[in-house]
Amino acid sequence: MKEKLKTPLKWPWAICRLVCAQCGQISEIDLETAQKLISVMEINGNRPEIPLEKRGDFKGYYFESSYCKNCSTKEVVIRIKEIELNQ
């Protein structure tokens, strides 16, 4: 999975990726979806640890969610993680 996160995005509208923590499914997301995920994080009291000036492009970051369309969970947890380029 970590190697795939380092590859260029496939779709021109995509700004970063979303990874399911349960099954490992990786999908590309657009800016509107990323902003909605940040809103969910803030509602849950989990403020993103990405500098405000980088929130427009998300270069070098990906979202990790506790679920996807194939998985379910009682607790929704979303995190922004930095892509580890040196590994």
Secondary structure as UniProt FT lines:
FT   HELIX           2..6
FT   TURN            12..13
FT   STRAND          16..20
FT   TURN            21..23
FT   STRAND          26..29
FT   HELIX           31..43
FT   TURN            44..45
FT   HELIX           52..54
FT   TURN            55..57
FT   TURN            59..60
FT   STRAND          61..65
FT   TURN            69..70
FT   STRAND          78..82
FT   TURN            85..86
//
